[in-house]
Amino acid sequence: MSKIKLDSFKCEIEVPGEIDYKYEGEQDSLILYGLKFGIKNKALIYLPVLISEVVVSSLHGVKRAGVCYVVESNSGKKIIRTMISKGHSEFVATYVKGHEETHALIEAGGKSYLEKILKENNLAGKLFKNAKFSSNCSQEDIADVGGQLALYLSYGEAGLKLNL
């Protein structure tokens, strides 16, 4: 078991397995960070992803808001890093951080914790109206719920009314 701290959900939880998780904060370049992370962890699998990010960013002017990088070390430890790009408003930064921390939570095997906190706050219906919160949901849909949950936990009901 490992403990991971999730700032967006204001908690530290135990997850199965050996996990090394860290939120890296706001970064100037998610692509540059990803390249350094991949080299440091001998995970060059990120190279094609990073190249496509550069191409999309250059051609379309699209900049990623946040990212969750995951690699497995030779010893079997899962290394997870989340970060967001600089320059977001406070509300957008809260949402994106919650979204990326939800990816980390899922990768760490802690999806049931998200389900628990939604039920405890009677939020499942409010945040996930069009689909059941189940294994059928895409990870992106669930991460979007995590972003909304982060807004709720930071700003209460007003956080649910923000139109980001």
C-alpha positions in Angstrom: 0.0 0.0 0.0 1.0 3.6 -0.7 -0.3 6.9 0.5 -0.9 9.7 -2.1 -1.9 13.3 -1.3 -4.5 14.8 -3.5 -4.7 18.5 -2.9 -7.8 19.0 -5.1 -9.8 16.6 -2.9 -8.2 17.8 0.3 -7.1 14.3 1.3 -4.4 11.7 1.6 -5.5 8.2 0.7 -4.1 4.7 0.7 -3.9 3.0 -2.7 -2.8 -0.5 -3.6 0.7 -1.2 -4.8 3.8 0.9 -4.7 3.0 4.3 -6.0 5.3 7.4 -6.3 2.9 10.3 -6.9 3.6 14.0 -7.0 1.8 17.1 -8.2 4.4 19.2 -10.0 2.5 22.5 -10.0 2.2 25.0 -12.8 4.7 24.5 -15.6 5.8 26.7 -18.5 5.9 23.8 -20.9 4.1 20.5 -20.3 5.9 19.1 -23.4 9.4 20.0 -22.1 8.5 18.5 -18.6 7.2 15.4 -20.3 10.4 15.0 -22.3 12.6 15.4 -19.1 10.3 13.0 -17.2 10.5 10.4 -20.0 14.3 10.6 -20.2 14.8 10.5 -16.4 12.6 7.4 -16.1 13.9 5.8 -19.3 10.4 6.0 -20.8 11.0 7.1 -24.3 7.5 5.8 -25.2 6.5 9.4 -24.5 8.5 10.7 -27.5 5.9 10.1 -30.2 3.2 11.6 -27.9 5.3 14.7 -27.3 6.1 15.1 -31.0 2.4 15.0 -31.8 1.8 17.6 -29.1 4.3 19.9 -30.6 2.8 19.5 -34.1 -0.8 20.0 -32.9 0.3 23.0 -30.8 2.2 24.6 -33.7 -0.4 24.0 -36.4 -3.5 24.8 -34.4 -2.4 27.0 -31.5 -3.8 24.5 -29.1 -2.1 24.3 -25.7 -2.8 21.5 -23.2 -4.2 22.7 -19.9 -2.8 19.8 -17.8 -1.3 16.4 -18.0 -0.8 13.2 -16.0 2.3 11.2 -16.9 2.6 7.6 -15.7 5.5 5.1 -16.1 6.3 1.9 -14.3 9.9 1.5 -13.0 12.0 -1.6 -13.4 11.2 -2.4 -9.7 7.4 -2.4 -10.4 6.8 1.0 -8.7 4.3 3.2 -10.6 5.6 6.8 -11.0 2.8 9.3 -11.5 3.2 13.0 -12.1 0.5 15.6 -12.7 0.9 19.3 -13.6 -1.0 22.1 -15.2 0.2 24.8 -17.6 0.8 28.3 -16.3 -1.6 31.2 -17.0 -5.0 29.8 -16.0 -7.6 31.7 -13.9 -8.0 30.4 -10.4 -11.2 28.5 -11.3 -9.8 26.9 -14.4 -6.6 25.9 -12.5 -8.7 24.3 -9.8 -10.8 22.4 -12.4 -7.7 21.2 -14.4 -5.8 20.2 -11.3 -8.8 18.2 -10.1 -9.1 16.6 -13.6 -5.5 15.6 -13.7 -5.4 14.4 -10.1 -8.4 12.2 -11.0 -6.3 10.6 -13.7 -3.6 10.0 -11.1 -6.2 8.5 -8.7 -7.5 6.1 -11.3 -3.9 5.1 -12.4 -3.1 4.5 -8.7 -6.1 2.1 -8.3 -8.2 4.5 -6.2 -11.2 5.1 -8.3 -13.5 3.8 -5.6 -12.4 6.7 -3.4 -13.8 9.2 -5.9 -17.1 7.2 -5.9 -17.1 7.4 -2.1 -16.6 11.1 -1.9 -19.3 11.7 -4.5 -21.8 9.6 -2.5 -20.8 11.3 0.8 -21.5 14.7 -0.7 -24.6 13.6 -2.5 -23.0 14.7 -5.8 -23.2 11.7 -8.1 -26.4 12.9 -9.8 -25.3 16.6 -10.0 -21.9 15.9 -11.5 -22.6 12.9 -13.7 -26.0 13.4 -15.1 -25.8 11.7 -18.5 -24.1 8.4 -17.6 -23.8 6.0 -14.8 -20.5 6.3 -12.9 -19.3 2.8 -13.8 -16.6 0.9 -15.6 -18.3 1.8 -18.9 -17.3 5.4 -18.5 -14.2 6.7 -20.2 -11.4 7.9 -18.0 -11.8 11.4 -19.5 -15.5 11.5 -18.4 -14.5 10.4 -14.9 -11.6 12.9 -14.8 -14.1 15.7 -15.8 -16.2 14.7 -12.8 -13.0 15.0 -10.7 -12.5 18.5 -12.0 -16.1 19.4 -11.1 -15.6 17.9 -7.7 -12.5 20.0 -7.1 -14.5 23.1 -7.9 -17.3 22.0 -5.5 -14.8 21.2 -2.7 -13.1 24.6 -3.2 -16.1 26.9 -3.8 -19.1 24.9 -2.7 -22.3 25.1 -4.7 -21.1 28.2 -6.5 -18.3 26.0 -8.0 -20.9 23.8 -9.7 -22.4 26.8 -11.4 -19.2 28.0 -13.1 -19.3 27.9 -16.8 -15.7 27.2 -17.8 
